Amino acid sequence: MENTEKLKKKIHNALKLSGFLVRREFCSLIVERFLEENVQLEDNFTFETYIKSLCNSLEKQCLSEKSIEREHIDRAIEVCLYTRCDKHETIFSVINAYDFPKFDYDPDRKLYLPSKTKAALLSDPNSKTRLFVDRYRTILQRTQRNFKNKVIQNERNKPLLQTVDYLLTTSNVTLNNILILGSLLQVSEGKYCLEDPSGIVELDLSHAKYHNGFFVENSFVLMNGYYEDKILHVSTVILPPGEEYEESRLMFGNLNYFGGPSLTPLRDSRNLQEQLQQNPDGMILFFSDVWLDNPLIFEKLEVLFDGMQESPPIAFVFMGNFMEQLQGLEKMDILKKLFKQFGELLSHYPLLINESQFVFIPGMSDPCSPHIIPRLPLPSYITEDFRKYVPKAIFATNPCRIQYCNREISLLRADVLVKLMQGTMYKPDREDISEFVTRTIVSQGHLSPLSLNSLTVHWDFDYTLRLYPLPNLVVVGDKSELYQGKYKGCQVVNPGSFCESRFQFVSYSPYTDTLDECIL
């Protein structure tokens, strides 16, 4: 008993010296758990090894306070004793937008930490300002890291990145080779300004050259030119540099940035990597604009399910809209009957129901909530009959995320490309569209790099559309033609409208991280 008390005191002092304030009962818990596992804490080398592992685990949880609670110590003990085994690892998980973790950047620790403020649907007016400031700070960090790497690689002739206030405080002097990161703002027809948190500067774009991307209002751009007479005369407009997953990942320590039950990011899990290798033929199928009121839809779905019943895919992901015709007040009842008919069709394929996941994501015209992102799942009134046939069916929010083994997938059902084409200052050639939309989404680190007038977003929930760090795959359900591209290790794909494009969809192989275009 006396020896146990000495160990408790020794552990308390060791954690305190490492900067962690731990209550006495937690020290008792640590000693009890370690002794149960026959850890020889009396041995100095063993003691130091386990204390170091405890401290590392607590630090990697990115605690916003140095005082730790029971859930933190339980997780730290688990990691120490079971060599980083995470009992919350899931093979397949769908994460709704309102369950995404929210983070704030801590400039002192240079890490993202769990936000202390809770997002609200009815947010205060300052939330709109914070929305763009947070986007700017994230892109600024990426850009600064990119510039730092370029300097290391001896590209010292690059212009220095400046802020708007640097220009505004200069008078009667012409500044050459200026580079500014900011958000495009259209103050009147054809007249643009560049805005960052420090101010706004007027732009002269008459001789600007645009590089590979869509440049729309409220998107963030890098502009190079010279400053004279309170106007920035732009010579070059480019997108901010994208950033590979590995570089962005460092900003979150060992914190689960993607969401789900695990406390640590599952993309790093060796166990899930092994699980992925055991299913090399697994596929996830993505469909957009699955109109259940289309005369041919159930005939085509029957052909699909007939072909899949011998080798069920991992998941079928159906994105709305789920009706082509708007039926007014009768829409809920009609959609309920159509989903019941869908369930009756699936009841003939028990192997698919048991082996595959069925995920449904609402479109912007589906009856679930106002036309604001994020959108709630389809109402239970519509889906209750379908669930009787397919109990495991998942009705998700728009956007949502899917984690399969160590693959991360972000999904959004919205007509992004159409809005980009309508608002862009520079329209690409047809053959460049796939590359441009991919680079725009990845460089902006956002599923909807548009103005809030183009696609309305709940201000406090803008973080649910961010892509930071980049996932393996981004699926944008767009009514435009199928497009796909890859940039900075992240694939972006639009399956196309299923019912309008001759029943076209996309198949994704998590094992090979590749996409295939399919058609019925």
C-alpha positions in Angstrom: 0.0 0.0 0.0 2.8 2.3 1.0 4.6 1.6 -2.3 1.4 2.4 -4.3 1.1 5.8 -2.6 4.7 6.5 -3.6 4.0 5.7 -7.2 1.0 7.9 -7.2 3.0 10.8 -5.9 5.9 10.1 -8.3 3.5 10.0 -11.3 1.8 13.2 -10.2 5.1 15.0 -9.9 6.4 13.7 -13.2 3.2 14.9 -15.1 3.4 18.2 -13.3 6.9 18.7 -14.4 5.7 18.1 -18.0 3.1 20.8 -17.7 0.0 18.7 -16.9 -2.1 19.4 -13.8 -3.6 16.0 -12.9 -6.0 15.3 -10.1 -4.9 12.7 -7.4 -7.7 10.3 -8.3 -6.4 10.2 -11.9 -3.0 9.3 -10.7 -4.6 6.5 -8.7 -6.3 5.3 -11.8 -3.1 5.3 -13.8 -1.3 3.3 -11.1 -4.1 0.8 -10.9 -4.4 0.2 -14.6 -0.6 -0.2 -15.0 -0.3 -2.6 -12.1 -3.2 -4.6 -13.6 -1.2 -5.0 -16.8 1.9 -6.0 -14.8 3.8 -2.9 -15.7 6.9 -2.7 -13.4 6.7 1.0 -12.4 9.3 0.5 -9.7 11.9 0.1 -12.5 13.1 3.6 -13.3 13.6 2.9 -17.0 10.1 1.4 -17.3 8.6 4.3 -15.4 10.3 7.0 -17.6 9.2 5.1 -20.7 5.6 5.0 -19.7 5.5 8.5 -18.4 7.0 9.8 -21.6 4.3 7.9 -23.6 1.6 9.3 -21.4 2.8 12.8 -21.9 3.1 12.4 -25.6 -0.4 11.0 -25.8 -1.9 13.8 -23.8 0.0 16.4 -25.9 -1.2 14.8 -29.2 -4.8 15.1 -28.0 -4.2 18.9 -28.5 -5.7 19.8 -25.1 -6.7 23.4 -25.1 -6.1 23.4 -21.3 -3.2 21.8 -19.4 -5.7 20.4 -16.9 -6.9 17.0 -18.1 -10.2 15.2 -17.6 -11.1 11.5 -17.2 -11.7 10.9 -20.9 -8.2 12.3 -21.7 -6.5 10.1 -19.2 -8.4 7.0 -20.3 -7.4 7.6 -23.9 -3.7 8.1 -22.9 -3.7 4.9 -20.8 -5.2 3.0 -23.7 -2.5 4.2 -26.1 0.3 3.4 -23.6 -0.9 -0.1 -22.9 -2.2 -1.2 -26.2 0.5 0.3 -28.6 -1.8 2.9 -30.2 -4.7 0.5 -30.7 -7.9 2.4 -31.1 -11.0 0.6 -30.0 -13.1 3.2 -31.8 -11.8 2.3 -35.3 -14.6 1.8 -37.7 -14.5 0.1 -41.2 -17.3 2.2 -42.6 -18.7 5.4 -41.1 -21.0 8.2 -42.5 -20.5 11.5 -40.6 -23.2 14.1 -40.7 -22.3 17.8 -41.2 -23.6 18.7 -37.7 -21.2 16.1 -36.2 -18.1 17.4 -37.9 -15.5 18.6 -35.4 -14.9 22.3 -35.4 -11.4 23.8 -34.8 -9.8 27.1 -34.1 -6.2 28.0 -34.8 -4.0 28.7 -31.8 -1.2 31.0 -32.9 0.8 30.4 -29.8 1.0 26.6 -30.2 0.7 26.8 -34.0 -1.9 24.1 -34.0 -5.6 23.7 -34.5 -7.5 23.0 -31.3 -11.2 22.0 -30.7 -13.3 25.2 -30.8 -14.6 26.4 -27.5 -17.7 28.0 -29.1 -20.6 26.0 -30.3 -22.0 26.7 -33.8 -25.6 28.0 -34.0 -28.1 28.1 -36.8 -29.2 31.5 -35.7 -25.7 33.0 -35.5 -24.8 36.6 -34.6 -23.8 39.1 -37.4 -20.1 38.8 -36.6 -20.2 35.2 -37.7 -20.3 36.3 -41.4 -17.0 38.2 -40.9 -15.4 35.3 -39.0 -16.4 33.0 -41.8 -14.1 34.8 -44.3 -11.4 35.6 -41.8 -11.1 31.9 -40.9 -11.0 31.0 -44.6 -8.3 33.6 -45.2 -6.1 32.5 -42.3 -6.2 28.9 -43.4 -5.2 29.8 -47.0 -2.6 32.3 -45.7 -0.9 29.5 -43.6 -0.7 27.2 -46.6 0.6 30.0 -48.9 3.3 31.1 -46.4 4.5 27.5 -46.0 4.6 27.2 -49.8 6.7 30.4 -50.1 9.0 29.2 -47.3 9.6 26.0 -49.1 10.3 27.9 -52.3 12.9 30.1 -50.5 14.6 26.9 -49.2 14.7 25.6 -52.8 16.7 28.9 -53.7 13.8 30.5 -55.6 14.6 33.8 -54.0 13.5 36.0 -56.8 9.8 35.5 -55.8 8.0 38.6 -54.7 7.3 38.9 -51.0 3.7 38.3 -49.8 2.2 41.5 -48.5 -1.1 42.6 -47.0 -3.4 45.4 -48.2 -2.6 47.7 -45.3 1.0 47.7 -46.5 -0.2 49.3 -49.7 -2.6 51.7 -48.0 0.0 53.2 -45.8 2.2 54.0 -48.8 1.7 57.4 -50.6 3.3 59.0 -53.6 5.5 56.0 -54.2 5.1 53.3 -56.9 5.5 49.8 -55.5 6.6 47.2 -58.1 6.3 43.5 -58.0 3.7 43.4 -55.3 2.0 40.1 -54.3 -1.2 40.2 -52.3 -3.5 37.4 -51.0 -7.1 38.4 -50.7 -10.7 37.9 -51.5 -12.3 39.2 -54.7 -15.0 41.8 -54.1 -17.2 43.3 -56.8 -18.2 46.8 -55.7 -20.1 47.7 -58.9 -20.6 46.3 -62.4 -17.1 45.4 -63.7 -15.3 47.1 -60.8 -13.4 44.8 -58.5 -11.4 45.3 -55.2 -9.2 43.0 -53.3 -10.0 42.5 -49.6 -8.1 41.0 -46.7 -8.6 41.5 -42.9 -6.4 44.6 -43.0 -8.3 46.6 -45.7 -9.6 46.9 -49.3 -7.7 48.1 -52.4 -9.1 48.9 -55.8 -7.9 46.8 -58.7 -7.1 47.6 -62.3 -7.6 44.3 -64.2 -7.4 45.6 -67.7 -4.0 43.8 -68.4 -4.4 40.9 -66.0 -3.5 37.4 -67.1 -5.4 34.5 -65.4 -3.9 31.1 -64.7 -5.8 27.8 -64.4 -8.8 28.2 -62.3 -12.1 29.9 -61.7 -12.0 33.4 -60.2 -15.3 34.4 -58.7 -16.5 36.9 -56.1 -15.5 36.0 -52.5 -12.9 33.5 -53.8 -9.3 33.9 -52.5 -6.6 34.8 -55.1 -3.0 35.8 -55.3 -2.5 38.9 -57.4 0.8 40.2 -58.7 1.4 43.7 -60.1 2.4 47.2 -59.2 0.7 49.7 -56.8 0.3 53.3 -58.0 -2.2 56.1 -57.2 -4.1 54.0 -54.7 -4.8 51.3 -57.3 -3.2 47.9 -57.7 -2.5 47.3 -61.4 -2.7 43.6 -61.7 -0.5 41.7 -64.1 -1.2 38.1 -62.9 -4.0 36.4 -61.1 -3.5 32.9 -59.8 -5.1 30.6 -57.2 -3.5 30.1 -53.9 -1.2 27.0 -53.8 -2.8 23.8 -52.8 -1.2 21.7 -50.1 -0.6 17.9 -49.8 -2.3 16.1 -47.0 0.9 15.3 -45.2 1.8 18.9 -44.8 -1.6 20.1 -43.6 -1.9 17.1 -41.2 0.9 18.4 -39.0 -1.4 21.3 -38.0 -3.7 19.0 -36.1 -1.3 17.0 -34.0 -2.9 13.6 -33.3 -6.4 15.1 -33.3 -9.2 13.6 -35.4 -9.9 16.4 -37.8 -12.3 14.3 -40.0 -14.9 13.3 -37.5 -16.3 10.0 -36.3 -16.0 8.1 -33.0 -12.2 7.8 -32.9 -10.1 10.4 -31.1 -7.2 10.0 -33.5 -7.3 10.3 -37.4 -8.1 6.9 -38.9 -6.1 7.7 -42.0 -3.0 6.8 -40.1 -4.3 3.4 -38.8 -2.2 0.4 -39.7 -5.0 -1.9 -38.7 -7.4 -0.3 -41.1 -4.7 -0.3 -43.8 -4.6 -4.1 -43.4 -8.4 -4.3 -43.5 -8.3 -2.3 -46.8 -5.8 -4.7 -48.3 -8.1 -7.6 -47.5 -10.8 -6.2 -49.8 -9.0 -5.3 -53.0 -12.1 -5.6 -55.1 -14.4 -3.5 -53.0 -16.2 -0.6 -54.7 -18.3 2.4 -53.6 -20.8 3.6 -56.2 -21.9 7.2 -56.5 -25.1 8.4 -58.2 -26.4 12.0 -58.5 -29.9 13.2 -59.5 -31.6 9.8 -58.9 -35.1 10.9 -59.9 -37.4 8.2 -58.5 -40.3 9.7 -60.5 -38.4 9.0 -63.8 -40.4 6.4 -65.8 -37.2 4.3 -66.4 -35.6 4.6 -63.0 -36.7 1.4 -61.4 -36.1 -0.6 -64.5 -32.5 0.7 -64.6 -32.0 0.1 -60.9 -33.1 -3.5 -61.3 -30.5 -4.0 -64.0 -27.9 -2.5 -61.7 -28.8 -4.7 -58.7 -29.0 -7.8 -60.8 -25.5 -7.2 -61.9 -24.2 -6.4 -58.4 -25.9 -9.2 -56.4 -23.1 -11.7 -57.0 -20.4 -9.3 -55.7 -22.1 -6.7 -53.5 -20.2 -3.4 -53.4 -19.2 -1.7 -50.2 -21.8 1.0 -50.6 -24.4 2.6 -52.9 -24.4 6.4 -52.4 -27.4 8.1 -53.9 -27.6 11.8 -54.1 -30.7 13.9 -54.8 -32.7 15.5 -56.1 -34.9 12.5 -55.7 -37.7 13.9 -57.9 -37.5 15.6 -61.2 -41.0 17.2 -61.1 -41.8 19.7 -58.3 -45.2 18.6 -57.0 -45.9 21.4 -54.4 -47.7 20.3 -51.2 -48.1 16.8 -52.5 -44.3 16.2 -52.9 -43.8 14.6 -49.5 -46.5 12.0 -50.0 -45.4 11.2 -53.6 -41.7 10.9 -52.5 -42.8 8.6 -49.6 -44.5 6.3 -52.0 -41.5 6.3 -54.4 -39.2 5.4 -51.6 -41.5 2.6 -50.5 -41.4 1.3 -54.1 -37.6 1.5 -54.0 -37.6 -0.6 -50.8 -39.9 -3.2 -52.4 -37.4 -3.5 -55.3 -34.5 -3.9 -52.9 -36.3 -6.6 -50.9 -35.7 -9.0 -53.8 -31.9 -8.6 -53.2 -31.3 -9.7 -49.6 -27.6 -10.2 -50.1 -27.2 -6.5 -51.2 -29.2 -5.4 -48.2 -27.0 -7.4 -45.8 -23.6 -6.8 -47.4 -23.8 -3.3 -48.8 -24.4 0.1 -47.2 -27.1 2.4 -48.7 -26.5 6.1 -48.2 -28.9 8.9 -49.3 -27.9 12.5 -49.5 -30.6 15.2 -50.2 -30.4 17.6 -53.1 -31.2 21.3 -52.9 -34.8 20.8 -54.0 -35.6 17.8 -51.7 -38.1 18.4 -48.9 -35.8 18.5 -45.9 -35.0 22.0 -44.9 -34.6 25.5 -46.4 -32.2 25.9 -49.3 -29.3 26.6 -47.1 -26.1 24.4 -46.6 -25.8 22.3 -44.6 -29.1 20.5 -45.3 -30.8 18.1 -42.9 -31.4 14.4 -43.9 -34.7 13.5 -45.6 -37.5 13.5 -43.1 -38.4 10.2 -41.4 -42.0 10.5 -42.7 -40.6 10.0 -46.2 -38.1 7.2 -45.3 -40.0 5.2 -42.7 -41.5 2.7 -45.2 -38.1 2.3 -47.0 -36.4 1.5 -43.7 -38.7 -1.5 -43.1 -37.1 -3.1 -46.1 -33.5 -1.7 -45.6 -33.0 -1.2 -41.9 -29.3 -0.3 -42.2 -30.0 2.5 -44.7 -28.3 5.8 -43.8 -30.0 9.1 -44.6 -27.2 11.7 -44.3 -26.9 15.5 -44.3 -25.7 17.5 -47.3 -22.7 17.8 -47.1 -21.5 14.7 -45.3 -18.3 12.6 -45.0 -17.6 8.9 -45.5 -14.7 7.1 -43.9 -14.0 3.6 -45.3 -10.9 2.0 -43.6 -8.3 4.6 -44.0 -9.9 6.4 -46.9 -11.6 9.8 -46.5 -14.4 11.0 -48.8 -16.2 14.4 -48.7 -19.5 14.8 -50.4 -21.7 17.7 -51.5 -24.8 17.8 -53.6 -24.9 21.3 -55.2 -24.5 22.7 -58.7 -21.1 24.1 -58.2 -19.7 24.2 -61.7 -22.7 26.1 -63.2 -22.3 28.8 -60.6 -18.5 29.0 -61.1 -19.0 29.4 -64.9 -21.6 32.1 -64.3 -19.5 34.2 -61.9 -15.9 33.6 -63.1 -13.9 36.6 -64.5 -12.2 34.2 -66.9 -14.0 31.4 -68.7 -11.9 28.3 -69.6 -12.0 26.2 -72.8 -14.3 23.2 -72.7 -11.4 20.7 -72.4 -9.9 22.6 -69.4 -13.0 22.6 -67.3 -12.2 19.4 -65.3 -8.7 20.7 -64.4 -10.0 24.2 -63.5 -12.8 23.0 -61.2 -10.5 20.5 -59.5 -7.7 23.1 -58.9 -10.3 25.7 -57.7 -11.9 23.4 -55.1 -8.5 22.1 -53.9 -6.7 25.5 -53.8 -9.6 27.2 -52.0 -9.8 24.2 -49.6 -13.6 24.5 -49.8 -16.5 22.6 -51.3 -18.2 25.8 -52.3 -15.7 28.5 -53.3 -18.5 30.9 -54.2 -20.2 34.0 -52.9 -22.9 33.4 -50.3 -25.4 34.9 -52.8 -24.6 32.0 -55.2 -24.8 29.2 -52.6 -26.2 30.2 -49.2 -24.4 28.7 -46.2 -25.2 28.9 -42.5 -22.5 31.3 -41.3 -21.5 29.3 -38.2 -21.4 26.0 -40.2 -19.1 27.1 -43.0 -16.4 24.9 -41.5 -18.5 21.9 -42.7 -17.5 22.7 -46.3 -13.8 23.1 -45.7 -11.3 20.6 -47.1 -8.4 20.9 -44.7 -6.5 18.6 -44.6 -7.4 17.3 -48.0 -9.4 14.0 -48.1 -8.6 11.2 -50.6 -11.8 11.9 -52.6 -14.2 14.8 -53.1 -17.5 14.0 -54.7 -19.6 16.9 -55.9 -23.0 15.9 -57.2 -23.4 18.5 -60.0 -26.0 18.6 -62.7 -23.3 19.3 -65.3 -21.6 16.7 -67.3 -19.3 14.2 -65.6 -15.9 15.7 -64.7 -12.9 14.4 -62.7 -9.4 15.5 -61.9 -6.6 15.1 -59.3 -4.5 17.8 -57.7 -2.2 17.7 -54.7 -3.1 14.0 -54.1 -6.9 14.7 -53.8 -9.3 13.5 -56.5 -12.4 15.5 -57.4 -15.3 13.9 -59.3 -18.8 14.7 -60.4 -20.8 11.6 -61.3 -23.1 13.6 -63.5 -26.8 13.6 -63.5 -27.8 9.9 -63.4 -31.2 10.3 -65.1 -30.1 13.0 -67.6 -26.8 11.4 -68.7 -28.0 8.0 -69.9 -27.8 6.6 -66.4 -24.2 7.3 -65.8 -22.5 6.9 -62.4 -19.0 6.6 -60.9 -17.3 3.6 -59.2 -14.5 4.2 -56.7 -12.0 1.6 -55.6 -10.7 2.4 -52.1 -7.9 -0.2 -52.5 -6.4 1.4 -55.6 -7.8 4.9 -54.9 -9.0 5.0 -58.5 -12.3 6.1 -60.2 -14.1 4.4 -63.1 -16.9 5.9 -65.2 -19.9 3.5 -65.5 -23.1 3.6 -67.5 -26.2 1.4 -67.5 
